Amino acid sequence: MRLHDSWTEDMMCRRGRRLARMREAAFDDRAQATLEYALTVAALMAVVAALALLWRAGETGVLARLVEDACSHVLDGMGLLDIALY
């Protein structure tokens, strides 16, 4: 019996193609995982930056000024109008 007959060569080719498909599928999964990781990290950094901006705005008094500007007492209304809007 020969060492490499046609059946053995056929099986080796099939295994080689199957292995190539498995490698390709594994690479696709790794690429997807990398993309998901990158998107998650970007979203997390956006949340951290937004919280830092809110903290800074509260610390410097920007939020307090916005509240004061939104209240009805800034209108300098005359008594009744001021009380009605409050």
C-alpha positions in Angstrom: 0.0 0.0 0.0 1.3 3.4 -0.9 1.9 6.1 1.7 -0.1 8.7 -0.2 -2.9 7.2 -2.2 -5.8 9.3 -3.7 -8.1 8.7 -0.7 -5.5 10.1 1.7 -4.7 13.1 -0.5 -8.5 13.8 -0.8 -8.9 13.7 3.0 -5.9 15.9 3.6 -7.3 18.5 1.1 -10.7 18.4 2.8 -9.2 18.8 6.2 -7.0 21.7 4.9 -10.1 23.4 3.5 -12.0 22.8 6.7 -9.1 24.2 8.7 -8.9 27.2 6.5 -12.7 27.9 7.0 -12.3 27.5 10.7 -9.4 29.9 10.8 -11.4 32.4 8.8 -14.4 32.1 11.1 -12.2 32.5 14.2 -10.6 35.6 12.7 -14.1 37.1 12.0 -15.2 36.4 15.6 -12.0 38.1 16.9 -12.6 41.1 14.7 -16.1 41.4 15.9 -15.1 41.2 19.5 -12.4 43.8 18.9 -15.0 46.2 17.4 -17.5 45.6 20.2 -14.7 46.3 22.8 -13.7 49.5 21.0 -17.3 50.7 20.8 -17.9 49.9 24.5 -14.8 51.7 25.6 -15.7 54.8 23.4 -19.2 54.8 25.0 -17.8 54.5 28.5 -15.3 57.4 27.8 -18.2 59.6 26.6 -20.2 58.9 29.8 -17.1 59.7 31.9 -16.5 62.9 30.0 -20.1 64.0 30.4 -20.1 63.3 34.1 -16.9 65.3 34.4 -18.4 68.2 32.6 -21.5 68.2 34.8 -19.3 68.0 37.9 -17.3 71.0 36.7 -20.4 73.0 35.8 -21.8 72.4 39.3 -18.6 73.3 40.9 -18.1 76.6 39.1 -21.7 77.7 39.6 -22.9 77.4 36.1 -25.8 75.2 37.1 -26.9 77.6 39.9 -26.8 80.5 37.4 -29.0 78.5 35.0 -31.5 77.8 37.8 -31.5 81.5 38.8 -32.1 82.6 35.2 -35.0 80.1 34.8 -36.8 81.2 38.0 -39.6 83.8 37.7 -37.9 86.3 40.1 -35.5 87.3 37.3 -38.4 88.9 35.4 -38.5 91.9 37.8 -42.2 91.6 37.7 -44.6 93.7 39.8 -45.9 91.8 42.8 -48.9 89.9 41.4 -47.3 88.8 38.2 -44.2 87.7 40.1 -46.3 85.6 42.5 -48.4 84.1 39.7 -45.4 83.0 37.8 -43.7 81.6 40.9 
